[in-house]
Amino acid sequence: MSQGPRSGLAAVSSALLAMSRHLEVRDVLKTIVASARELLDAQYAALGVPDDHGGFAQFVVDGVSDAQWKAIGPLPRRHGILAAMLDEARPERLADVRKDPRFEGWPASHPDMSDFLGLPIRDGEEVIGALFLANKRCAKPEGGCGFTEEDEELLAILAQHAAIALTNARLYERSRELTIAEERSRLAHELHDAVSQKLFSLRLTAQAAAALVDRDPARAKGELHQVAALAAEAADELRAAVVELRPAGLDEDGLIATLRNQTQVLDRAHTARVTFTAGGFRALPAAQEEAVLRVAQEALHNALRHSGAQHVRVTVDRRGRGAVLRVADDGSGFDPKAVRRAGRHLGLVSMRDRAGGVGGTLTVHAEPGRGTTIEMEVPGG
């Protein structure tokens, strides 16, 4: 085999590895487009994911600056060559896209393109997207296309694996949406139980104070102090739950600030001391940061609700390109083997699933009477 094909296969391998590192759909799309453009040495590349209304749900480009893309305007409609790629589901290799009878012109500010290579991305019989490449960086044969048959074969391999990566990313996002819905349901249930108990106690105490106000003012005053304390506890429960129900803070503030805020709220809401420290942390991919946050929340929930701990320590430290989360408490601990035999999980299964879902690991150190430490390591980007 010549050196050229070997280089092409090595480049395909690198592209496939790059795609496999991402779980977010948008990240996968961007990686596919960038890999295709680099693989075939094209000036421009794009990937369109169709919607059900004659347009594109997503359209990712590479080789066009942000300013230029903004000037081009809204996402393209499905017409001309773009429509043919999706509707006819066959490769298109053209010497000059502008001379094709289906060509309908460019929007203002659109870069000029000549030779063109496009391939559908298929999941079985369904076309889930299309890859477009333009302006091969090479000497063009007279009246011919710069993209070769070998380019088309390489892009076909990439498109097949792109379908797998895109389908996996979609499944991951759906799974995460279900997990978030389950998490919200759990928190809503806990919020209902905790606050309902506080409000029930508050109502009884207020009734007792009202009954005592005339015949025993001193005792009534004591009951009113208890009403104030119960109201404060209910407010703390609400604040803690609201913080857990607001994942947007992760996008806006980052993992470290979000964890710090949540531990501060939990420290105020519970009798146990809750502390947080971070050392040398670097930002992680979005999916990993969310997984770390959710594992921290689950571990904190277990420590504060079930362990009887006096102190819960949360730490996040850098490890290589990734990070290590530790949630350690000085509570009652447990025997992991006994818990498994009893069919109880204390959220450990879901925490392991979250860690494994982003390429990480989860370790549990626990002994009866000696506290519990949950450790999660993620690899980073």
Solvent accessible surface area in square Angstrom, and as a share of the most:
residue,aa,sasa,rsa
1,M,159,0.71
2,S,69,0.44
3,Q,118,0.53
4,G,45,0.43
5,P,38,0.24
6,R,118,0.43
7,S,57,0.37
8,G,10,0.10
9,L,84,0.42
10,A,61,0.47
11,A,38,0.30
12,V,6,0.03
13,S,55,0.36
14,S,70,0.45
15,A,6,0.05
16,L,43,0.21
17,L,104,0.52
18,A,23,0.18
19,M,5,0.02
20,S,82,0.53
21,R,166,0.61
22,H,70,0.31
23,L,51,0.25
24,E,24,0.11
25,V,13,0.07
26,R,115,0.42
27,D,48,0.25
28,V,1,0.00
29,L,0,0.00
30,K,107,0.45
31,T,20,0.12
32,I,0,0.00
33,V,0,0.00
34,A,44,0.34
35,S,13,0.09
36,A,0,0.00
37,R,55,0.20
38,E,146,0.65
39,L,25,0.13
40,L,2,0.01
41,D,64,0.33
42,A,0,0.00
43,Q,69,0.31
44,Y,23,0.09
45,A,4,0.03
46,A,13,0.10
47,L,0,0.00
48,G,0,0.00
49,V,4,0.02
50,P,31,0.19
51,D,39,0.20
52,D,137,0.71
53,H,147,0.66
54,G,33,0.32
55,G,2,0.02
56,F,11,0.05
57,A,60,0.46
58,Q,50,0.22
59,F,20,0.08
60,V,7,0.04
61,V,37,0.21
62,D,39,0.20
63,G,36,0.35
64,V,24,0.14
65,S,65,0.42
66,D,129,0.67
67,A,78,0.60
68,Q,60,0.27
69,W,66,0.23
70,K,174,0.74
71,A,61,0.47
72,I,20,0.10
73,G,33,0.31
74,P,123,0.77
75,L,74,0.37
76,P,36,0.22
77,R,137,0.50
78,R,67,0.25
79,H,76,0.34
80,G,15,0.14
81,I,11,0.06
82,L,32,0.16
83,A,17,0.13
84,A,8,0.07
85,M,0,0.00
86,L,11,0.06
87,D,97,0.50
88,E,82,0.37
89,A,22,0.17
90,R,125,0.46
91,P,60,0.38
92,E,13,0.06
93,R,95,0.35
94,L,31,0.15
95,A,43,0.33
96,D,27,0.14
97,V,5,0.03
98,R,97,0.36
99,K,166,0.71
100,D,21,0.11
101,P,133,0.84
102,R,66,0.24
103,F,52,0.22
104,E,119,0.53
105,G,36,0.35
106,W,86,0.30
107,P,67,0.42
108,A,86,0.67
109,S,61,0.40
110,H,49,0.22
111,P,11,0.07
112,D,82,0.43
113,M,29,0.13
114,S,31,0.20
115,D,1,0.00
116,F,13,0.05
117,L,0,0.00
118,G,0,0.00
119,L,10,0.05
120,P,13,0.08
121,I,0,0.00
122,R,99,0.36
123,D,65,0.34
124,G,61,0.59
125,E,154,0.69
126,E,105,0.47
127,V,30,0.17
128,I,6,0.03
129,G,0,0.00
130,A,0,0.00
131,L,0,0.00
132,F,12,0.05
133,L,1,0.01
134,A,3,0.03
135,N,24,0.13
136,K,29,0.12
137,R,128,0.47
138,C,57,0.34
139,A,101,0.78
140,K,86,0.37
141,P,76,0.48
142,E,181,0.81
143,G,76,0.73
144,G,25,0.24
145,C,25,0.15
146,G,4,0.04
147,F,1,0.01
148,T,66,0.39
149,E,112,0.50
150,E,75,0.34
151,D,11,0.06
152,E,39,0.17
153,E,96,0.43
154,L,18,0.09
155,L,0,0.00
156,A,29,0.23
157,I,59,0.30
158,L,0,0.00
159,A,6,0.04
160,Q,119,0.53
161,H,71,0.32
162,A,0,0.00
163,A,7,0.06
164,I,100,0.51
165,A,16,0.13
166,L,0,0.00
167,T,37,0.21
168,N,78,0.40
169,A,1,0.01
170,R,64,0.23
171,L,97,0.48
172,Y,45,0.17
173,E,44,0.20
174,R,143,0.52
175,S,58,0.38
176,R,57,0.21
177,E,112,0.50
178,L,120,0.60
179,T,37,0.21
180,I,40,0.20
181,A,57,0.44
182,E,117,0.52
183,E,14,0.06
184,R,103,0.38
185,S,71,0.46
186,R,61,0.22
187,L,5,0.02
188,A,53,0.41
189,H,120,0.53
190,E,38,0.17
191,L,42,0.21
192,H,120,0.54
193,D,54,0.28
194,A,13,0.10
195,V,17,0.10
196,S,46,0.30
197,Q,122,0.54
198,K,44,0.19
199,L,93,0.46
200,F,111,0.46
201,S,42,0.27
202,L,38,0.19
203,R,137,0.50
204,L,85,0.42
205,T,17,0.10
206,A,40,0.31
207,Q,103,0.46
208,A,38,0.30
209,A,4,0.03
210,A,70,0.54
211,A,57,0.44
212,L,10,0.05
213,V,81,0.47
214,D,131,0.68
215,R,181,0.66
216,D,42,0.22
217,P,87,0.54
218,A,80,0.62
219,R,144,0.52
220,A,2,0.02
221,K,129,0.55
222,G,38,0.37
223,E,47,0.21
224,L,101,0.50
225,H,118,0.53
226,Q,87,0.39
227,V,28,0.16
228,A,63,0.49
229,A,47,0.36
230,L,16,0.08
231,A,45,0.35
232,A,56,0.43
233,E,78,0.35
234,A,7,0.06
235,A,37,0.29
236,D,25,0.13
237,E,22,0.10
238,L,80,0.40
239,R,113,0.41
240,A,9,0.07
241,A,10,0.08
242,V,73,0.42
243,V,33,0.19
244,E,26,0.12
245,L,45,0.22
246,R,145,0.53
247,P,37,0.24
248,A,51,0.39
249,G,12,0.11
250,L,17,0.08
251,D,125,0.65
252,E,127,0.57
253,D,79,0.41
254,G,25,0.24
255,L,2,0.01
256,I,31,0.16
257,A,34,0.27
258,T,9,0.05
259,L,1,0.00
260,R,97,0.35
261,N,72,0.37
262,Q,6,0.03
263,T,2,0.01
264,Q,90,0.40
265,V,16,0.09
266,L,17,0.08
267,D,36,0.19
268,R,139,0.51
269,A,24,0.18
270,H,40,0.18
271,T,150,0.87
272,A,9,0.07
273,R,130,0.47
274,V,5,0.03
275,T,37,0.22
276,F,28,0.12
277,T,83,0.48
278,A,43,0.33
279,G,33,0.32
280,G,57,0.55
281,F,49,0.20
282,R,101,0.37
283,A,83,0.65
284,L,14,0.07
285,P,50,0.31
286,A,62,0.48
287,A,6,0.05
288,Q,15,0.07
289,E,19,0.08
290,E,22,0.10
291,A,8,0.06
292,V,3,0.02
293,L,1,0.01
294,R,8,0.03
295,V,0,0.00
296,A,0,0.00
297,Q,6,0.03
298,E,22,0.10
299,A,4,0.03
300,L,3,0.01
301,H,35,0.15
302,N,25,0.13
303,A,4,0.03
304,L,28,0.14
305,R,101,0.37
306,H,117,0.52
307,S,15,0.10
308,G,64,0.62
309,A,9,0.07
310,Q,135,0.60
311,H,40,0.18
312,V,0,0.00
313,R,115,0.42
314,V,0,0.00
315,T,35,0.21
316,V,1,0.01
317,D,51,0.27
318,R,123,0.45
319,R,108,0.39
320,G,58,0.56
321,R,144,0.53
322,G,2,0.02
323,A,3,0.02
324,V,2,0.01
325,L,2,0.01
326,R,72,0.26
327,V,5,0.03
328,A,27,0.21
329,D,17,0.09
330,D,75,0.39
331,G,9,0.09
332,S,62,0.40
333,G,16,0.15
334,F,33,0.14
335,D,54,0.28
336,P,31,0.19
337,K,128,0.54
338,A,40,0.31
339,V,8,0.05
340,R,141,0.51
341,R,182,0.66
342,A,71,0.55
343,G,49,0.47
344,R,131,0.48
345,H,94,0.42
346,L,42,0.21
347,G,21,0.20
348,L,13,0.07
349,V,76,0.44
350,S,48,0.31
351,M,0,0.00
352,R,104,0.38
353,D,94,0.49
354,R,45,0.16
355,A,1,0.01
356,G,47,0.46
357,G,38,0.37
358,V,11,0.06
359,G,57,0.55
360,G,11,0.10
361,T,88,0.51
362,L,21,0.10
363,T,59,0.34
364,V,25,0.14
365,H,101,0.45
366,A,16,0.13
367,E,92,0.41
368,P,91,0.57
369,G,63,0.61
370,R,189,0.69
371,G,4,0.04
372,T,16,0.09
373,T,34,0.20
374,I,10,0.05
375,E,36,0.16
376,M,1,0.01
377,E,59,0.26
378,V,2,0.01
379,P,72,0.45
380,G,11,0.10
381,G,56,0.54
